Every structure is written in C-alpha cells, then in structure tokens.
C-alpha cells in the first residue's frame, strides 16, 4: 500500500512538473512572438526615420549644388562679358545678347534638372522606406497573429499542457 501511494505521488509530481514546464514554454512562446512583433514595429519606425534623414541630406546636397551652379554661372557671365568686350562687341549687340541669353538659359536648365533630380531622389527614398516599413508592419502583424493563435485562457493552457504531456 505504501508503494502504491509513493508511486501515485511520484507520478502526480511528474505530471505537475511537466505541466508547469509546458505552461512555461507556452508563455515563453507567446512572449517570443510578441517580442518579434515589437522588434518589427521598431524596424518600421526606424525605416521611416532613416528616410527623413536621407531626404534631409539629399535636400542639403541639392542646395550646395545649386549654390555651386549659381557661382559657376556668375563666373561664366563675367568671363563672357570680358571676352565680348575684348573682341569689340558691346553688351548691347545682338550677338552678345544672344550669347548671354543662351548662357542664362543653360544655367536655368541646369537648376531645373537639379531640382527634378532632388525631387525624384527624395520621392524614391520615401517610397522605399514606406515599402520597407509596410513589410515590417506586416511581419509584426503576423507575429501578433501567431501569438494570438496560441490558445489563450485557462482551458487553452490546460489543453496545451495536456497535449504536450501526452506527446511525451
């Protein structure tokens, strides 16, 4: 009789120990999915912040290039006026006016091209970041769904424990 009671207590203790272990695994698994979702959310946020920083850098670089284009145009204009004056053409001559207008038109086209390239680069940066953030958010939603699919509530935990214990 004493052996049967000891066997019962040993088996009962083993069941409780296994149940506790499986409950711990269940909670760990849920926590794992939740932490993966949190990391994916942070990555989405980081992708958007990186896009803002990159856009700012693109904008600053375009400003620098614009100032450089203006400086180059001013130098060219001065050189052209000097060369025209040295050749005997006054600033009022039709040829001089044509040359100076052509230089101004080229400078304006360069500025327009610079602005267009900047806009395209910023748009591309934001589009890539939005796609990357969407991918991370989708991933986070999948992890949350996986965590929710783990049976919740007391009966779900008991079922998880029993199914895990019966597999052993």
VOVODREN-459395 format. One record per residue (C-alpha): x, y, z; residue in three letters; residue number from 1. Coordinates in pm, 1 decimal. Example, Ala and Ser with C-alpha at 12.3 -4.5 7.8 and 13.67 -1.06 7.14 Angstrom:
<node X="1230.0" Y="-450.0" Z="780.0" sero="ala" kedren="1"/>
<node X="1367.0" Y="-106.0" Z="714.0" sero="ser" kedren="2"/>
***
This chain:
<node X="0.0" Y="0.0" Z="0.0" sero="unk" kedren="1"/>
<node X="284.6" Y="239.2" Z="84.2" sero="unk" kedren="2"/>
<node X="444.7" Y="165.2" Z="-255.8" sero="unk" kedren="3"/>
<node X="126.2" Y="245.7" Z="-441.8" sero="unk" kedren="4"/>
<node X="89.7" Y="576.6" Z="-260.7" sero="unk" kedren="5"/>
<node X="454.0" Y="661.7" Z="-333.0" sero="unk" kedren="6"/>
<node X="405.6" Y="569.3" Z="-698.9" sero="unk" kedren="7"/>
<node X="93.9" Y="784.5" Z="-714.2" sero="unk" kedren="8"/>
<node X="273.6" Y="1078.3" Z="-553.5" sero="unk" kedren="9"/>
<node X="574.9" Y="1033.6" Z="-783.9" sero="unk" kedren="10"/>
<node X="354.9" Y="1015.2" Z="-1095.0" sero="unk" kedren="11"/>
<node X="144.5" Y="1308.6" Z="-975.8" sero="unk" kedren="12"/>
<node X="457.2" Y="1513.6" Z="-909.2" sero="unk" kedren="13"/>
<node X="588.7" Y="1426.8" Z="-1255.4" sero="unk" kedren="14"/>
<node X="260.0" Y="1537.0" Z="-1413.4" sero="unk" kedren="15"/>
<node X="262.0" Y="1864.5" Z="-1220.9" sero="unk" kedren="16"/>
<node X="626.6" Y="1922.5" Z="-1307.1" sero="unk" kedren="17"/>
<node X="562.3" Y="1851.1" Z="-1675.3" sero="unk" kedren="18"/>
<node X="251.6" Y="2071.8" Z="-1671.4" sero="unk" kedren="19"/>
<node X="444.4" Y="2359.0" Z="-1516.4" sero="unk" kedren="20"/>
<node X="723.1" Y="2315.1" Z="-1770.0" sero="unk" kedren="21"/>
<node X="477.2" Y="2315.5" Z="-2061.2" sero="unk" kedren="22"/>
<node X="296.5" Y="2621.1" Z="-1924.6" sero="unk" kedren="23"/>
<node X="630.2" Y="2797.0" Z="-1905.0" sero="unk" kedren="24"/>
<node X="706.5" Y="2700.2" Z="-2264.4" sero="unk" kedren="25"/>
<node X="364.5" Y="2828.2" Z="-2369.9" sero="unk" kedren="26"/>
<node X="424.2" Y="3165.3" Z="-2205.6" sero="unk" kedren="27"/>
<node X="776.0" Y="3183.1" Z="-2345.4" sero="unk" kedren="28"/>
<node X="647.9" Y="3111.6" Z="-2694.8" sero="unk" kedren="29"/>
<node X="386.1" Y="3386.6" Z="-2667.2" sero="unk" kedren="30"/>
<node X="645.4" Y="3628.9" Z="-2530.1" sero="unk" kedren="31"/>
<node X="879.8" Y="3532.9" Z="-2812.5" sero="unk" kedren="32"/>
<node X="621.2" Y="3619.7" Z="-3079.6" sero="unk" kedren="33"/>
<node X="531.0" Y="3941.5" Z="-2902.7" sero="unk" kedren="34"/>
<node X="896.0" Y="4046.1" Z="-2883.4" sero="unk" kedren="35"/>
<node X="943.9" Y="3968.1" Z="-3252.9" sero="unk" kedren="36"/>
<node X="640.6" Y="4185.9" Z="-3330.6" sero="unk" kedren="37"/>
<node X="783.8" Y="4467.5" Z="-3119.9" sero="unk" kedren="38"/>
<node X="1120.2" Y="4445.0" Z="-3299.6" sero="unk" kedren="39"/>
<node X="945.9" Y="4454.0" Z="-3638.7" sero="unk" kedren="40"/>
<node X="748.1" Y="4762.0" Z="-3530.0" sero="unk" kedren="41"/>
<node X="1071.8" Y="4932.8" Z="-3423.4" sero="unk" kedren="42"/>
<node X="1233.2" Y="4844.2" Z="-3756.0" sero="unk" kedren="43"/>
<node X="938.3" Y="5001.1" Z="-3941.8" sero="unk" kedren="44"/>
<node X="973.5" Y="5316.9" Z="-3735.5" sero="unk" kedren="45"/>
<node X="1349.3" Y="5321.2" Z="-3797.2" sero="unk" kedren="46"/>
<node X="1300.0" Y="5284.0" Z="-4174.5" sero="unk" kedren="47"/>
<node X="1074.9" Y="5590.8" Z="-4175.0" sero="unk" kedren="48"/>
<node X="1317.8" Y="5792.4" Z="-3963.1" sero="unk" kedren="49"/>
<node X="1605.0" Y="5694.8" Z="-4193.5" sero="unk" kedren="50"/>
<node X="1403.8" Y="5816.8" Z="-4491.9" sero="unk" kedren="51"/>
<node X="1354.0" Y="6155.3" Z="-4323.9" sero="unk" kedren="52"/>
<node X="1727.1" Y="6184.5" Z="-4251.4" sero="unk" kedren="53"/>
<node X="1821.1" Y="6074.6" Z="-4603.0" sero="unk" kedren="54"/>
<node X="1573.7" Y="6319.7" Z="-4756.0" sero="unk" kedren="55"/>
<node X="1721.2" Y="6599.7" Z="-4549.2" sero="unk" kedren="56"/>
<node X="2071.0" Y="6505.1" Z="-4669.7" sero="unk" kedren="57"/>
<node X="1953.8" Y="6495.6" Z="-5032.4" sero="unk" kedren="58"/>
<node X="1794.4" Y="6838.6" Z="-4987.7" sero="unk" kedren="59"/>
<node X="2111.4" Y="6982.7" Z="-4832.9" sero="unk" kedren="60"/>
<node X="2326.7" Y="6836.8" Z="-5110.1" sero="unk" kedren="61"/>
<node X="2094.4" Y="6984.5" Z="-5374.6" sero="unk" kedren="62"/>
<node X="2123.6" Y="7324.3" Z="-5203.7" sero="unk" kedren="63"/>
<node X="2501.0" Y="7301.2" Z="-5212.0" sero="unk" kedren="64"/>
<node X="2496.9" Y="7203.8" Z="-5580.8" sero="unk" kedren="65"/>
<node X="2253.1" Y="7487.6" Z="-5658.0" sero="unk" kedren="66"/>
<node X="2484.3" Y="7743.6" Z="-5496.5" sero="unk" kedren="67"/>
<node X="2773.6" Y="7593.0" Z="-5692.2" sero="unk" kedren="68"/>
<node X="2577.8" Y="7623.7" Z="-6019.1" sero="unk" kedren="69"/>
<node X="2499.4" Y="7989.5" Z="-5941.1" sero="unk" kedren="70"/>
<node X="2862.8" Y="8060.0" Z="-5860.4" sero="unk" kedren="71"/>
<node X="2975.6" Y="7892.8" Z="-6184.9" sero="unk" kedren="72"/>
<node X="2717.2" Y="8087.2" Z="-6384.5" sero="unk" kedren="73"/>
<node X="2831.9" Y="8416.3" Z="-6232.1" sero="unk" kedren="74"/>
<node X="3193.4" Y="8335.7" Z="-6318.5" sero="unk" kedren="75"/>
<node X="3098.8" Y="8233.8" Z="-6672.4" sero="unk" kedren="76"/>
<node X="2892.1" Y="8550.1" Z="-6719.7" sero="unk" kedren="77"/>
<node X="3185.3" Y="8765.1" Z="-6609.2" sero="unk" kedren="78"/>
<node X="3424.7" Y="8578.4" Z="-6838.4" sero="unk" kedren="79"/>
<node X="3185.2" Y="8607.7" Z="-7133.3" sero="unk" kedren="80"/>
<node X="3133.2" Y="8982.3" Z="-7081.4" sero="unk" kedren="81"/>
<node X="3509.1" Y="9032.6" Z="-7059.4" sero="unk" kedren="82"/>
<node X="3570.4" Y="8826.6" Z="-7373.7" sero="unk" kedren="83"/>
<node X="3292.6" Y="9006.2" Z="-7562.6" sero="unk" kedren="84"/>
<node X="3426.5" Y="9346.7" Z="-7459.8" sero="unk" kedren="85"/>
<node X="3780.1" Y="9243.2" Z="-7560.5" sero="unk" kedren="86"/>
<node X="3652.7" Y="9135.2" Z="-7902.0" sero="unk" kedren="87"/>
<node X="3489.1" Y="9471.9" Z="-7953.0" sero="unk" kedren="88"/>
<node X="3129.2" Y="9360.3" Z="-7902.3" sero="unk" kedren="89"/>
<node X="2932.0" Y="9572.0" Z="-7662.1" sero="unk" kedren="90"/>
<node X="2680.9" Y="9428.0" Z="-7418.0" sero="unk" kedren="91"/>
<node X="2406.1" Y="9579.0" Z="-7633.2" sero="unk" kedren="92"/>
<node X="2499.2" Y="9398.9" Z="-7953.4" sero="unk" kedren="93"/>
<node X="2263.7" Y="9126.8" Z="-8079.5" sero="unk" kedren="94"/>
<node X="2540.2" Y="8865.2" Z="-8079.0" sero="unk" kedren="95"/>
<node X="2641.4" Y="8949.0" Z="-7722.5" sero="unk" kedren="96"/>
<node X="2278.3" Y="8940.8" Z="-7610.2" sero="unk" kedren="97"/>
<node X="2228.4" Y="8603.5" Z="-7778.7" sero="unk" kedren="98"/>
<node X="2538.9" Y="8455.5" Z="-7612.3" sero="unk" kedren="99"/>
<node X="2442.5" Y="8587.5" Z="-7267.9" sero="unk" kedren="100"/>
<node X="2079.2" Y="8470.1" Z="-7300.6" sero="unk" kedren="101"/>
<node X="2197.1" Y="8127.2" Z="-7410.2" sero="unk" kedren="102"/>
<node X="2424.7" Y="8104.9" Z="-7104.9" sero="unk" kedren="103"/>
<node X="2138.4" Y="8210.7" Z="-6877.8" sero="unk" kedren="104"/>
<node X="1906.5" Y="7954.3" Z="-7039.3" sero="unk" kedren="105"/>
<node X="2166.1" Y="7679.4" Z="-6983.3" sero="unk" kedren="106"/>
<node X="2205.2" Y="7784.7" Z="-6619.3" sero="unk" kedren="107"/>
<node X="1827.2" Y="7776.4" Z="-6567.9" sero="unk" kedren="108"/>
<node X="1803.5" Y="7433.1" Z="-6730.6" sero="unk" kedren="109"/>
<node X="2081.2" Y="7307.4" Z="-6501.3" sero="unk" kedren="110"/>
<node X="1889.7" Y="7440.3" Z="-6198.7" sero="unk" kedren="111"/>
<node X="1569.0" Y="7276.2" Z="-6321.3" sero="unk" kedren="112"/>
<node X="1747.7" Y="6944.2" Z="-6374.1" sero="unk" kedren="113"/>
<node X="1896.7" Y="6966.7" Z="-6026.2" sero="unk" kedren="114"/>
<node X="1554.1" Y="7033.0" Z="-5870.6" sero="unk" kedren="115"/>
<node X="1397.6" Y="6747.1" Z="-6065.2" sero="unk" kedren="116"/>
<node X="1672.2" Y="6503.6" Z="-5962.5" sero="unk" kedren="117"/>
<node X="1638.9" Y="6611.2" Z="-5599.9" sero="unk" kedren="118"/>
<node X="1261.5" Y="6559.9" Z="-5605.2" sero="unk" kedren="119"/>
<node X="1298.7" Y="6220.9" Z="-5769.6" sero="unk" kedren="120"/>
<node X="1561.7" Y="6109.8" Z="-5517.3" sero="unk" kedren="121"/>
<node X="1352.8" Y="6221.4" Z="-5220.2" sero="unk" kedren="122"/>
<node X="1041.9" Y="6052.0" Z="-5360.4" sero="unk" kedren="123"/>
<node X="1234.6" Y="5730.6" Z="-5422.4" sero="unk" kedren="124"/>
<node X="1378.1" Y="5741.1" Z="-5070.9" sero="unk" kedren="125"/>
<node X="1032.0" Y="5780.5" Z="-4917.3" sero="unk" kedren="126"/>
<node X="879.9" Y="5512.9" Z="-5142.0" sero="unk" kedren="127"/>
<node X="1147.5" Y="5260.3" Z="-5048.7" sero="unk" kedren="128"/>
<node X="1109.0" Y="5344.7" Z="-4680.1" sero="unk" kedren="129"/>
<node X="729.9" Y="5313.2" Z="-4699.8" sero="unk" kedren="130"/>
<node X="758.6" Y="4972.1" Z="-4864.2" sero="unk" kedren="131"/>
<node X="1013.2" Y="4857.4" Z="-4609.9" sero="unk" kedren="132"/>
<node X="802.3" Y="4988.2" Z="-4320.2" sero="unk" kedren="133"/>
<node X="495.2" Y="4816.1" Z="-4463.3" sero="unk" kedren="134"/>
<node X="689.4" Y="4491.1" Z="-4485.2" sero="unk" kedren="135"/>
<node X="799.9" Y="4522.3" Z="-4121.8" sero="unk" kedren="136"/>
<node X="446.4" Y="4606.3" Z="-4006.9" sero="unk" kedren="137"/>
<node X="308.6" Y="4306.4" Z="-4195.5" sero="unk" kedren="138"/>
<node X="570.1" Y="4092.1" Z="-4026.4" sero="unk" kedren="139"/>
<node X="473.7" Y="4236.0" Z="-3687.4" sero="unk" kedren="140"/>
<node X="106.1" Y="4161.0" Z="-3755.4" sero="unk" kedren="141"/>
<node X="194.7" Y="3802.7" Z="-3845.9" sero="unk" kedren="142"/>
<node X="385.8" Y="3761.2" Z="-3520.6" sero="unk" kedren="143"/>
<node X="94.1" Y="3902.7" Z="-3322.7" sero="unk" kedren="144"/>
<node X="-141.4" Y="3664.0" Z="-3501.1" sero="unk" kedren="145"/>
<node X="89.2" Y="3374.3" Z="-3417.5" sero="unk" kedren="146"/>
<node X="88.3" Y="3480.7" Z="-3052.1" sero="unk" kedren="147"/>
<node X="-292.4" Y="3505.0" Z="-3051.2" sero="unk" kedren="148"/>
<node X="-330.3" Y="3167.0" Z="-3216.0" sero="unk" kedren="149"/>
<node X="-160.8" Y="3009.7" Z="-2921.7" sero="unk" kedren="150"/>
<node X="-460.8" Y="2910.4" Z="-2720.3" sero="unk" kedren="151"/>
<node X="-544.3" Y="3173.1" Z="-2468.7" sero="unk" kedren="152"/>
<node X="-732.0" Y="3141.6" Z="-2145.8" sero="unk" kedren="153"/>
<node X="-715.4" Y="2877.0" Z="-1878.7" sero="unk" kedren="154"/>
<node X="-864.1" Y="2594.6" Z="-2089.9" sero="unk" kedren="155"/>
<node X="-630.4" Y="2671.5" Z="-2375.7" sero="unk" kedren="156"/>
<node X="-332.6" Y="2645.9" Z="-2141.0" sero="unk" kedren="157"/>
<node X="-461.2" Y="2320.6" Z="-1993.0" sero="unk" kedren="158"/>
<node X="-512.9" Y="2179.1" Z="-2342.7" sero="unk" kedren="159"/>
<node X="-161.8" Y="2291.5" Z="-2437.7" sero="unk" kedren="160"/>
<node X="-18.8" Y="2124.5" Z="-2128.0" sero="unk" kedren="161"/>
<node X="-213.0" Y="1804.2" Z="-2178.5" sero="unk" kedren="162"/>
<node X="-131.0" Y="1779.8" Z="-2547.9" sero="unk" kedren="163"/>
<node X="235.5" Y="1842.9" Z="-2475.2" sero="unk" kedren="164"/>
<node X="239.0" Y="1592.8" Z="-2191.9" sero="unk" kedren="165"/>
<node X="62.1" Y="1326.7" Z="-2395.6" sero="unk" kedren="166"/>
<node X="317.5" Y="1363.3" Z="-2675.1" sero="unk" kedren="167"/>
<node X="599.0" Y="1267.4" Z="-2436.8" sero="unk" kedren="168"/>
***
